Amino acid sequence: MEQPIDANLQLLQARISEAAERSGRGADAIELVAICKGQPASSVRAAYQAGQRDFGENRVVEAREKQAELTHLSDIRWHMVGHIQSRKAKDVAPHFFMVHSIDRVKIAQRLDRFAAESGRILHVLIECNTSGEASKTGWSAWQKDDWPGALEDIQMIREHKNLAVRGLMTMAPWTADPAVLRSTFQGLRAFRDFLEEKLLTDLPELSMGMTDDYEIAIEEGATIVRVGRAIFGPRHTDA
């Protein structure tokens, strides 16, 4: 029998707090984004009633349907964590608090344009491939030799007036090997430190860690974790 969402959130927050303590931080240094892909709006509502406010979606169409159903929950902060097709940028910029998946200059340009038309500043994270997997998108960052090549692109994105670049995001490989996971997360933190030094800027957010590896991610410096299954259980749909 599945645990109620409020009980799942309570357990999750306790484990986040413990992991944060192991990293020398408090629980308030970690932002939990509840990934609700494939979950009904009723599940989002239940998590909201349990105190959750940040929710993440992978697909624009599904997200917009839920947003329309939950407009009365005015203080929800929606996060786009999935790949964004260029033609969907106009639907993302006005309706999300943060985009975690800026994986190319072109999508940054389009999001900036539509954010400007909406009269708002869109918070964004730069997606980085710190595992070396060919299936991952974003800027290559698993080898230090690749780091300088990303500087020009990231500086260009930072110059967009309607985008606020807050930090970086990565996805770890599907593995149970803690050493591989730690290496992936450590790589993102090291790349962030390199960018801060070279670009003379602050990039405070590291979005890394999901249901199976969020504790390791927190131990390695994550400030945002993206957790779905540990909150909602299995997906209700194939969306």
C-alpha positions as CSV (number, residue, x, y, z in Angstrom):
1,M,0.0,0.0,0.0
2,E,1.4,3.4,-1.0
3,Q,2.1,5.9,1.7
4,P,0.1,9.2,1.6
5,I,1.8,12.0,-0.1
6,D,2.1,14.1,3.1
7,A,3.8,11.2,4.9
8,N,6.2,10.8,2.0
9,L,7.1,14.5,2.0
10,Q,7.7,14.4,5.8
11,L,10.1,11.4,5.4
12,L,11.8,13.0,2.5
13,Q,12.3,16.3,4.3
14,A,13.8,14.5,7.2
15,R,16.3,12.7,4.9
16,I,17.1,15.9,3.1
17,S,17.8,17.5,6.5
18,E,20.1,14.7,7.5
19,A,22.0,14.9,4.2
20,A,22.3,18.6,4.5
21,E,23.8,18.2,8.0
22,R,26.4,15.8,6.7
23,S,27.4,18.4,4.1
24,G,27.7,21.1,6.8
25,R,24.6,22.9,5.9
26,G,21.0,23.3,7.2
27,A,17.9,21.9,5.6
28,D,16.9,25.5,4.5
29,A,19.9,25.5,2.1
30,I,18.2,22.8,0.0
31,E,15.2,23.5,-2.3
32,L,13.0,20.5,-3.0
33,V,11.3,20.5,-6.4
34,A,8.5,17.9,-6.6
35,I,8.6,16.4,-10.1
36,C,5.0,15.7,-11.0
37,K,5.4,14.3,-14.5
38,G,2.7,11.7,-15.2
39,Q,0.8,12.6,-12.0
40,P,-2.7,14.1,-11.8
41,A,-3.4,17.6,-10.6
42,S,-5.0,16.0,-7.5
43,S,-1.6,14.7,-6.5
44,V,-0.1,18.2,-6.9
45,R,-2.9,19.6,-4.8
46,A,-2.2,17.0,-2.1
47,A,1.5,17.9,-2.0
48,Y,0.6,21.6,-1.9
49,Q,-1.7,21.0,1.0
50,A,1.2,19.3,2.8
51,G,3.3,22.4,2.4
52,Q,5.1,21.8,-0.9
53,R,5.3,24.9,-3.2
54,D,7.9,24.1,-5.9
55,F,6.8,21.7,-8.7
56,G,8.6,20.5,-11.7
57,E,7.5,19.3,-15.1
58,N,9.2,17.7,-18.1
59,R,6.7,18.5,-20.8
60,V,5.1,21.8,-21.6
61,V,1.7,20.6,-22.7
62,E,1.2,18.5,-19.5
63,A,2.4,21.3,-17.3
64,R,0.1,23.8,-18.9
65,E,-2.9,21.5,-18.3
66,K,-2.1,21.3,-14.6
67,Q,-1.4,24.9,-14.3
68,A,-4.8,25.7,-15.8
69,E,-6.5,23.4,-13.3
70,L,-4.6,24.8,-10.3
71,T,-4.7,28.5,-11.0
72,H,-6.3,29.1,-7.6
73,L,-3.0,28.0,-5.9
74,S,-1.3,31.3,-6.7
75,D,1.9,30.8,-4.8
76,I,3.0,27.6,-6.6
77,R,6.4,28.0,-8.3
78,W,6.6,25.9,-11.5
79,H,9.9,24.6,-12.8
80,M,10.6,23.3,-16.3
81,V,13.2,20.5,-16.0
82,G,12.9,18.8,-19.4
83,H,14.2,19.6,-22.9
84,I,12.4,22.5,-24.5
85,Q,11.6,22.5,-28.2
86,S,12.1,25.9,-29.8
87,R,8.5,26.1,-30.8
88,K,7.4,25.6,-27.1
89,A,9.5,28.5,-25.7
90,K,6.6,30.9,-26.0
91,D,4.6,28.7,-23.7
92,V,7.4,28.3,-21.2
93,A,8.7,31.9,-20.6
94,P,5.4,33.4,-19.2
95,H,4.4,30.4,-17.1
96,F,7.4,29.1,-15.2
97,F,9.4,30.5,-12.4
98,M,12.6,28.6,-13.4
99,V,14.0,26.6,-16.3
100,H,16.6,24.0,-15.4
101,S,17.3,22.9,-18.9
102,I,19.0,25.6,-20.9
103,D,21.0,23.3,-23.1
104,R,21.8,25.5,-26.1
105,V,22.2,29.2,-26.9
106,K,19.2,29.2,-29.3
107,I,16.7,28.2,-26.6
108,A,18.1,30.9,-24.3
109,Q,17.6,33.5,-27.0
110,R,14.0,32.4,-27.6
111,L,13.1,32.3,-23.9
112,D,14.6,35.8,-23.4
113,R,12.5,37.1,-26.3
114,F,9.3,35.7,-24.9
115,A,10.1,36.6,-21.3
116,A,10.6,40.2,-22.5
117,E,7.2,40.1,-24.3
118,S,5.7,38.9,-21.0
119,G,7.4,41.7,-19.0
120,R,9.2,39.4,-16.7
121,I,12.6,38.0,-15.7
122,L,12.9,34.2,-16.1
123,H,15.3,32.3,-13.7
124,V,17.4,29.8,-15.6
125,L,20.0,27.1,-15.0
126,I,22.6,26.0,-17.6
127,E,22.4,22.3,-18.3
128,C,25.7,20.5,-18.2
129,N,26.8,17.0,-19.2
130,T,29.2,15.9,-16.4
131,S,28.9,12.2,-16.9
132,G,30.2,11.9,-20.5
133,E,27.1,10.0,-21.6
134,A,26.2,10.5,-25.3
135,S,22.5,10.5,-24.3
136,K,22.8,13.6,-22.2
137,T,22.3,17.1,-23.6
138,G,23.8,20.4,-22.5
139,W,27.4,21.8,-22.4
140,S,30.2,19.2,-22.2
141,A,31.7,19.5,-18.8
142,W,33.0,16.1,-17.8
143,Q,36.6,16.9,-18.9
144,K,38.4,20.0,-17.7
145,D,39.7,20.5,-21.2
146,D,36.1,21.2,-22.3
147,W,35.5,24.0,-19.7
148,P,37.0,26.9,-21.5
149,G,35.0,26.2,-24.6
150,A,31.7,26.9,-22.7
151,L,32.7,30.3,-21.4
152,E,31.7,32.3,-24.5
153,D,28.3,30.6,-24.8
154,I,27.5,31.0,-21.1
155,Q,28.6,34.6,-21.0
156,M,26.4,35.3,-24.0
157,I,23.4,33.8,-22.2
158,R,24.1,35.9,-19.1
159,E,23.9,39.0,-21.3
160,H,20.2,38.4,-22.0
161,K,18.3,41.0,-20.1
162,N,15.3,38.9,-19.3
163,L,17.1,35.8,-18.2
164,A,18.6,35.5,-14.7
165,V,21.3,32.8,-14.8
166,R,21.2,31.3,-11.3
167,G,23.5,28.3,-11.7
168,L,23.9,24.9,-13.3
169,M,22.0,21.6,-13.6
170,T,23.1,18.1,-14.3
171,M,21.7,14.6,-14.5
172,A,23.6,11.6,-13.1
173,P,23.9,8.2,-14.9
174,W,21.4,5.5,-14.0
175,T,23.7,3.6,-11.7
176,A,23.8,2.5,-8.1
177,D,27.6,3.1,-7.9
178,P,28.1,5.9,-5.4
179,A,31.6,6.6,-6.8
180,V,30.1,7.4,-10.3
181,L,27.4,9.5,-8.8
182,R,29.8,11.5,-6.6
183,S,32.1,12.1,-9.5
184,T,29.2,13.4,-11.6
185,F,28.0,15.8,-8.9
186,Q,31.6,16.9,-7.9
187,G,32.2,17.7,-11.6
188,L,29.2,20.1,-11.7
189,R,30.4,21.8,-8.5
190,A,33.9,22.2,-9.9
191,F,32.7,23.5,-13.2
192,R,30.5,26.1,-11.4
193,D,33.6,27.2,-9.4
194,F,35.5,27.6,-12.6
195,L,32.8,29.7,-14.2
196,E,32.4,31.9,-11.2
197,E,36.2,32.6,-11.3
198,K,36.4,33.2,-15.0
199,L,33.1,35.2,-15.4
200,L,33.4,37.1,-12.1
201,T,29.9,36.2,-11.1
202,D,27.9,34.2,-8.6
203,L,26.1,31.0,-9.6
204,P,24.6,29.9,-6.3
205,E,22.3,27.1,-7.5
206,L,23.3,23.5,-8.3
207,S,20.3,21.5,-9.4
208,M,21.4,17.8,-9.1
209,G,20.0,14.7,-7.6
210,M,16.7,12.8,-8.1
211,T,14.8,10.1,-6.1
212,D,17.6,7.5,-6.2
213,D,20.6,9.8,-5.6
214,Y,19.5,13.1,-4.0
215,E,21.2,12.4,-0.7
216,I,24.6,11.9,-2.4
217,A,23.9,15.0,-4.5
218,I,23.2,17.1,-1.3
219,E,26.4,15.7,0.3
220,E,28.3,17.0,-2.8
221,G,26.8,20.5,-2.8
222,A,23.3,20.4,-4.4
223,T,21.1,23.3,-3.6
224,I,18.1,22.0,-5.5
225,V,17.0,18.4,-5.7
226,R,14.4,17.1,-8.2
227,V,12.3,14.3,-6.6
228,G,9.2,12.7,-8.0
229,R,8.7,9.0,-7.2
230,A,9.7,9.3,-3.5
231,I,6.8,11.8,-3.1
232,F,4.1,10.6,-5.5
233,G,4.9,6.9,-6.0
234,P,4.7,5.4,-9.5
235,R,3.4,7.6,-12.4
236,H,-0.3,7.5,-13.0
237,T,0.1,8.0,-16.7
238,D,2.6,7.5,-19.5
239,A,2.8,11.2,-20.2
